[in-house]
Amino acid sequence: MDNGFEALYNERRNAISSWQGYHYQGMVALLRFLEELVKKFQYAGHSVEADTLKMKIEWIEDFILFENNEIKEIYQVKKTLTDENRKEVLNNFIIQFKLFDKEAKWVLAYDETKLGDLSLTRDEFDQCYKVHIKEKWLKQIALLESHYREEDYWKKNLNLNNKYSSCKEVRAYLRKRLEKDDQKYTTKVERESICKNYLQPLKDKLTYKDTDFEKFKNCFEFQKITNQGLDDRCKIEINSLFSYVTERNTLLTEQDILNNLYADIYQKMMSLESKKKQENFEYKFADISKVFLDEENAISFWMATLYREREKLLEDIDDTICSKCNDKGKKCSYCILATIKKWDMRKIIDNINLEYALFSPGKADESLKNKISDIKHDLIIDIMEYFKHQINLESNDILALSHQYALSALTGGTNRRDENNLKGILNNYWEHSKIYRDYKGILTQKYNYCLSEKDLSILKVGIDEEEKRLPTFNEIRKTVFIDYEEVEI
């Protein structure tokens, strides 16, 4: 990045506290970042391009969009655009334009204004240049050059706390440039060097050119972004991202995600207490991804659902499955009924759903819809009541029959259902490999199948990733899926 432009950042103008008080500014920043993310995904179809984007807030202006670490768009946001703040923004933009020698776009966004024609004329541009660059920046640079022999003059007028300084407009910028390069100005030789290597190049950049107005006009625009429609516009972009962000909490609506995104960026801004944190703050696609995933809430919601399922099991299961339990409700020490309250429900439910991947926040919706349906709930109870005390809770959180058959909630009975079962089993084989490794059979309801060598073409590399090869059939147990009523123990 161009050091001359970066030095325009001044923590004294930082308005984080006021930014936090303005919903409009935050939402405009969020909208523009979401819009650019969607464009990247639509262009490339994956997150590689999206990862090239980032946003800095309250760094030089209200927010700046970057692409490949290069400045792309510079935004100043005004809820109400007035003649006064319009002129102030234009003055800052024109100085930035002169100092920044790469392509970029300057945008003044607003919600409402009573001004008529907002367009920038050459006369207005020239007047801004004259008042703020020629009569301030260039004049103050010339003063420093003319006093290069006087150390006291430089110290006094580059002092940020000197309210009588003759170099108020340029001092913060110059100080930052010099401090970045560890450049002192205590000797005449050092000051002469600064005049040659810093002040002269700065004057060259700031010198008026006949093409300045047209160039600036082509990279500057006013954008009317109505506050009333901001939420809806953000939700449209969020909905578009649903097609590309694969790891997300599918239980969340566009409004949920919008609320979480705004809260997230708001909280991040509140944490920027120091100058260093402000300068280093960046908002990236990774921040968006975390909100889309909402991992903590997805897990909490799933665990709450599982605990309710456990209570339902305790309520619905027949106490008579264990002949050793007494009539007063006291359970024997090794009875399966006595273990239910100790079940790791997340592992148990994953282990009986072999046709689905293990739970993850990105698959929360799939788990909720399929893993604890009423049909599966009833099947687990039926199998436990059928085999009574022969069902055991194994140390690996698997419900098993006589240490030979793992209990599952697979149901078959129709060609389509059987086909879907097999597809799900093979797609998620490796996630459940410990079950296939340790048990010769899987208890089902009306689903009978035996894994064979033909399945090797679907069972891709899993157990030996480093060698990048297909496993041999000896490495895949010839697992039998069998209707529980056909099992003989």
C-alpha positions in Angstrom: 0.0 0.0 0.0 1.1 3.5 -0.7 2.7 4.9 2.5 1.7 8.5 1.5 -1.9 7.6 1.5 -1.8 5.4 4.6 -0.3 8.3 6.6 -3.6 10.1 6.2 -5.0 7.9 8.9 -5.3 10.0 12.1 -6.6 8.4 15.2 -7.7 11.8 16.5 -10.4 11.9 13.8 -11.5 8.4 14.7 -15.2 8.4 15.5 -15.8 4.9 16.6 -18.1 5.9 19.5 -20.3 8.0 17.1 -20.2 5.3 14.4 -21.5 2.9 17.0 -24.4 5.2 17.6 -25.4 5.4 13.9 -27.2 2.3 12.7 -27.2 3.8 9.2 -23.4 3.9 8.8 -23.0 0.4 10.0 -25.6 -1.0 7.8 -24.2 0.8 4.7 -20.8 -0.7 5.4 -22.3 -4.2 5.9 -24.4 -3.9 2.7 -21.5 -2.9 0.5 -19.3 -5.7 1.9 -22.1 -8.3 1.3 -22.7 -7.0 -2.2 -19.0 -7.4 -3.1 -18.9 -10.9 -1.6 -21.8 -12.0 -3.7 -20.2 -10.6 -6.9 -17.0 -12.6 -6.1 -18.9 -15.8 -5.6 -21.0 -15.3 -8.8 -17.8 -14.7 -10.7 -15.7 -17.6 -9.3 -18.2 -19.9 -7.6 -16.0 -20.5 -4.6 -14.5 -18.6 -1.6 -11.0 -18.1 -3.0 -12.0 -14.8 -4.7 -14.1 -13.8 -1.7 -11.1 -14.2 0.5 -9.4 -11.4 -1.4 -11.9 -8.9 0.0 -11.6 -7.1 3.3 -13.0 -3.9 4.9 -11.5 -1.4 7.3 -13.7 0.9 9.4 -12.9 4.3 10.7 -9.5 4.2 8.9 -9.0 7.4 6.9 -12.8 7.5 6.1 -15.9 5.8 7.5 -15.0 2.6 5.8 -12.8 1.3 3.0 -13.1 -1.8 0.8 -9.9 -3.6 -0.2 -9.3 -6.2 -2.9 -6.0 -8.1 -2.8 -4.8 -5.6 -0.1 -5.3 -2.7 -2.5 -7.8 0.0 -1.8 -10.9 -0.4 -4.0 -13.6 1.9 -2.6 -13.4 4.7 -0.1 -16.7 5.6 1.7 -17.9 8.6 3.7 -21.5 8.1 5.0 -23.9 10.9 6.0 -27.3 10.2 7.2 -28.4 13.7 6.2 -26.3 15.4 3.5 -25.9 19.1 4.0 -24.0 21.8 2.1 -21.5 22.0 5.0 -20.7 18.3 5.3 -20.8 17.8 1.5 -18.0 20.4 1.2 -16.0 18.9 4.0 -16.1 15.4 2.5 -15.2 16.7 -1.0 -12.2 18.6 0.5 -10.9 15.4 2.1 -11.6 13.3 -1.0 -9.7 15.6 -3.3 -6.6 15.6 -1.0 -6.8 11.8 -0.9 -7.2 11.7 -4.7 -4.0 13.7 -5.2 -2.0 11.7 -2.8 -3.2 8.3 -4.0 -1.7 7.4 -7.3 -3.6 4.2 -7.9 -7.1 3.5 -9.2 -9.8 3.7 -6.6 -13.4 4.9 -6.2 -14.5 7.6 -3.8 -18.2 7.5 -2.6 -20.3 9.9 -0.6 -23.3 7.9 0.5 -26.3 9.5 2.1 -29.9 8.8 3.0 -31.6 12.2 2.7 -30.8 15.7 1.6 -32.5 19.0 0.9 -29.8 20.0 -1.6 -30.8 20.2 -5.3 -28.1 19.4 -7.8 -25.3 17.4 -6.1 -23.0 17.2 -9.1 -19.4 18.5 -8.8 -18.4 21.3 -11.2 -14.9 22.2 -12.3 -15.2 25.6 -10.6 -16.0 23.9 -7.3 -13.1 21.4 -7.7 -10.7 24.2 -8.5 -11.9 26.2 -5.5 -11.4 23.2 -3.2 -8.0 22.7 -4.5 -7.1 26.3 -4.1 -8.3 26.7 -0.5 -7.3 23.4 0.9 -4.3 22.2 -1.0 -2.6 25.3 -2.5 -3.2 27.7 0.3 -2.8 25.2 3.1 -0.9 22.0 2.3 1.5 23.5 -0.3 2.0 26.7 1.7 2.8 24.9 4.9 5.2 22.6 3.1 6.9 25.6 1.7 7.2 27.1 5.3 9.0 24.0 6.5 11.3 24.1 3.5 12.2 27.7 4.1 13.0 27.0 7.7 15.0 23.9 7.2 17.9 25.4 9.2 15.8 25.9 12.3 15.3 22.8 14.4 13.1 24.8 16.9 10.7 25.8 14.1 10.2 22.3 12.9 9.7 20.9 16.5 7.2 23.7 17.4 5.1 23.5 14.2 5.1 19.7 13.9 4.0 19.4 17.5 0.4 17.9 17.4 -0.5 19.7 20.6 0.6 23.2 19.5 -2.6 25.1 18.8 -0.6 28.0 17.3 1.2 25.7 14.8 1.6 27.1 11.3 1.4 23.6 9.8 -1.8 22.3 11.3 -3.1 20.6 8.1 0.2 18.8 7.2 1.8 18.0 10.6 -0.1 14.8 11.4 0.4 13.4 8.0 4.2 14.3 7.9 4.7 13.0 11.5 3.2 9.7 10.5 5.3 9.4 7.4 8.5 10.3 9.3 7.8 8.1 12.3 7.0 5.1 10.0 10.5 5.4 8.5 12.1 6.3 11.9 13.2 9.5 10.3 14.5 12.2 12.8 14.7 15.9 12.1 17.0 17.1 14.8 19.9 18.0 12.5 20.2 20.3 9.5 21.3 17.3 7.4 18.3 15.3 8.4 15.9 18.2 7.6 17.6 18.7 4.2 17.1 15.0 3.5 13.4 15.3 4.5 12.9 18.3 2.2 14.4 16.3 -0.7 13.0 12.8 -0.1 9.6 13.7 1.5 8.5 17.3 0.9 9.5 17.6 -2.7 7.8 14.3 -3.8 4.8 15.4 -1.8 4.7 18.8 -3.6 4.9 17.0 -6.9 1.9 14.9 -6.1 -0.1 17.8 -4.9 0.7 20.0 -7.9 -2.4 20.9 -9.9 -2.8 19.3 -13.3 -5.3 20.2 -16.0 -6.6 16.6 -16.0 -7.3 16.4 -12.3 -10.9 17.4 -12.5 -11.9 14.9 -15.1 -10.0 12.1 -13.5 -11.5 12.8 -10.1 -15.0 13.1 -11.6 -14.7 9.7 -13.1 -13.8 8.0 -9.8 -16.1 9.9 -7.5 -19.9 9.5 -7.0 -22.8 10.4 -4.7 -24.8 7.3 -3.7 -28.3 7.6 -2.3 -28.8 4.6 -0.1 -32.2 4.9 1.7 -32.1 3.8 5.3 -35.6 2.4 5.1 -34.6 -0.3 2.5 -31.2 -1.2 4.0 -32.4 -4.3 5.9 -34.2 -5.7 2.8 -31.2 -5.1 0.6 -28.9 -6.9 3.0 -31.3 -9.8 3.3 -31.3 -10.2 -0.5 -27.5 -10.5 -0.5 -27.6 -12.9 2.4 -30.0 -15.1 0.5 -27.7 -15.1 -2.5 -24.8 -16.2 -0.3 -26.9 -19.2 0.9 -26.0 -20.8 -2.5 -22.2 -20.5 -1.8 -21.7 -20.7 1.9 -21.9 -24.4 2.5 -20.9 -24.4 6.1 -23.8 -22.6 7.7 -26.5 -23.1 10.3 -29.5 -23.8 8.0 -31.9 -23.1 10.9 -31.2 -19.4 10.6 -33.3 -17.1 8.4 -32.0 -14.2 6.5 -33.3 -11.9 9.3 -31.5 -14.0 11.9 -28.2 -13.7 10.1 -28.6 -10.0 9.4 -29.3 -9.4 13.1 -26.2 -11.5 14.0 -24.0 -9.8 11.4 -24.9 -6.4 12.7 -24.4 -7.4 16.3 -21.1 -9.0 15.4 -19.6 -6.0 13.6 -20.9 -3.7 16.3 -19.3 -5.7 19.1 -16.0 -5.8 17.1 -16.0 -2.0 16.8 -16.6 -1.6 20.5 -13.5 -3.7 21.3 -11.3 -1.3 19.3 -10.1 0.7 22.3 -6.4 1.3 21.3 -4.8 3.0 18.4 -3.1 -0.3 17.4 -6.3 -2.3 17.4 -8.0 0.4 15.3 -5.2 0.4 12.7 -5.1 -3.4 12.5 -8.8 -4.0 12.4 -10.0 -5.8 9.3 -13.4 -7.3 8.5 -13.2 -10.3 6.1 -15.2 -13.1 4.7 -14.1 -15.3 7.6 -16.1 -13.0 9.9 -19.2 -13.5 7.7 -18.7 -17.2 7.7 -18.6 -17.5 11.4 -21.9 -15.7 11.7 -23.5 -17.9 9.0 -22.4 -21.0 10.9 -23.4 -19.7 14.3 -21.7 -22.7 15.8 -22.4 -22.1 19.5 -26.1 -21.6 19.0 -26.5 -24.5 16.6 -24.8 -26.8 19.1 -26.9 -25.5 22.0 -30.1 -25.9 20.0 -29.2 -29.5 19.0 -28.2 -30.4 22.6 -31.5 -29.1 24.0 -33.4 -31.2 21.4 -31.4 -34.3 22.3 -32.1 -33.8 26.0 -35.8 -33.6 25.3 -35.5 -36.8 23.3 -33.8 -38.5 26.2 -36.7 -37.5 28.5 -39.1 -38.8 25.9 -37.3 -42.1 25.8 -37.5 -42.4 29.6 -41.2 -41.6 29.5 -42.1 -44.0 26.7 -40.0 -47.0 27.3 -41.6 -50.0 29.0 -40.0 -50.8 32.4 -40.6 -54.5 31.8 -37.7 -54.8 29.4 -35.6 -55.7 32.4 -36.9 -58.6 34.5 -34.5 -57.8 37.3 -35.9 -54.3 38.0 -38.4 -54.3 40.9 -41.9 -53.1 40.9 -41.1 -49.9 42.9 -39.3 -48.4 40.0 -35.8 -49.0 41.3 -33.5 -50.0 38.5 -30.8 -52.7 38.8 -27.2 -51.6 38.4 -26.5 -52.9 35.0 -29.9 -52.5 33.3 -30.1 -50.5 30.1 -32.8 -48.4 31.7 -30.4 -47.3 34.4 -27.9 -46.0 31.8 -30.2 -43.8 29.7 -29.6 -40.8 32.0 -25.9 -41.2 31.4 -26.1 -41.5 27.7 -24.0 -39.1 25.6 -27.0 -38.2 23.5 -25.0 -36.5 20.8 -22.8 -39.6 20.2 -25.7 -42.1 20.7 -27.9 -40.4 18.1 -25.1 -40.0 15.6 -24.2 -43.7 16.0 -27.7 -45.0 15.3 -28.0 -42.8 12.2 -25.5 -44.5 9.9 -27.0 -43.0 6.7 -26.3 -39.4 7.9 -23.1 -37.6 8.7 -22.1 -36.9 12.3 -23.7 -33.7 13.6 -22.0 -30.4 12.8 -23.4 -26.9 13.0 -23.4 -26.8 9.3 -25.7 -29.9 9.2 -27.9 -28.9 12.1 -31.0 -28.8 9.9 -30.4 -32.3 8.5 -29.9 -33.7 12.0 -33.1 -32.1 13.3 -35.2 -33.2 10.4 -34.0 -36.8 10.2 -32.2 -38.2 13.2 -34.8 -38.0 15.9 -38.1 -38.4 14.0 -41.1 -40.2 15.7 -40.4 -43.2 13.5 -36.8 -43.5 14.7 -37.8 -42.9 18.3 -40.4 -45.7 18.2 -38.0 -48.0 16.4 -35.3 -47.7 19.1 -37.9 -48.4 21.8 -39.2 -51.4 19.8 -35.7 -52.9 19.5 -34.9 -52.4 23.1 -38.2 -53.9 24.3 -37.8 -56.8 21.8 -34.4 -57.8 23.1 -34.9 -56.6 26.7 -31.8 -56.8 28.9 -29.7 -58.1 26.0 -29.2 -54.6 24.7 -26.1 -53.0 26.3 -24.5 -49.5 26.3 -21.0 -50.1 25.1 -18.0 -48.1 26.2 -17.8 -46.4 22.8 -21.3 -44.9 23.1 -22.9 -47.6 20.9 -26.0 -49.5 21.8 -25.3 -53.1 20.9 -26.9 -56.5 21.1 -24.7 -59.1 22.9 -21.6 -57.1 21.7 -22.2 -58.4 18.1 -24.8 -56.2 16.5 -24.9 -52.4 16.7 -28.4 -50.9 17.1 -29.5 -48.5 14.3 -32.6 -46.5 13.4 -32.4 -47.6 9.7 -35.8 -48.5 8.2 -36.4 -50.1 4.8 -39.2 -51.9 3.1 -39.4 -50.1 -0.2 -37.0 -50.0 -3.2 -36.6 -46.2 -3.0 -36.0 -46.2 0.8 -33.5 -49.1 0.4 -31.7 -47.2 -2.3 -31.5 -44.0 -0.2 -30.3 -46.0 2.8 -27.4 -47.5 0.8 -26.4 -44.2 -0.7 -26.4 -42.6 2.7 -24.4 -45.5 4.3 -21.7 -45.4 1.6 -21.5 -41.6 1.6 -20.9 -41.5 5.3 -19.1 -44.8 5.8 -15.9 -43.4 7.1 -17.5 -41.2 9.7 -19.0 -44.3 11.2 -16.1 -46.7 10.5 -15.6 -47.6 14.2 -19.0 -49.2 14.2 -18.3 -51.3 11.0 -14.9 -52.2 12.4 -16.2 -53.5 15.8 -19.5 -55.2 15.0 -20.4 -57.9 12.5 -23.9 -56.6 12.0 -26.3 -53.7 12.2 -29.8 -54.0 13.5 -32.4 -52.4 11.3 -36.1 -52.6 10.5 -36.9 -54.3 7.3 -33.6 -53.4 5.7 -31.3 -56.2 4.7 -28.0 -55.7 3.0 -24.4 -56.9 3.0 -21.5 -54.6 2.1 -19.6 -56.2 -0.9 -16.7 -55.6 -3.1 -18.8 -53.6 -5.6 -19.2 -51.0 -2.9 -15.4 -50.2 -3.1 -16.0 -48.0 -6.1 -18.1 -45.7 -3.9 -16.1 -46.0 -0.7 -13.4 -43.5 -1.5 -10.1 -43.2 0.3 -10.8 -42.8 4.0 -8.6 -44.9 6.3 -5.4 -44.5 4.5 -5.4 -40.9 3.2 -1.7 -40.5 3.0 -1.2 -43.3 0.5 -4.1 -42.0 -1.7 -5.4 -45.5 -2.6 -8.7 -47.4 -2.4 -8.9 -49.7 0.6 -8.9 -53.4 -0.1 -11.9 -55.5 0.8 -10.0 -57.0 3.7 -9.9 -53.5 5.3 -13.7 -53.1 5.0 -15.6 -55.5 7.1 -18.3 -57.5 5.4 -21.0 -55.8 7.5 -24.5 -57.2 7.4 -27.5 -55.0 7.8 -30.3 -57.1 9.1 -33.9 -56.8 10.3 -33.8 -57.0 14.1 -36.6 -59.6 14.2 -34.5 -62.0 12.0 -31.6 -62.1 14.4 -30.9 -65.2 16.5 -28.7 -64.9 19.6 
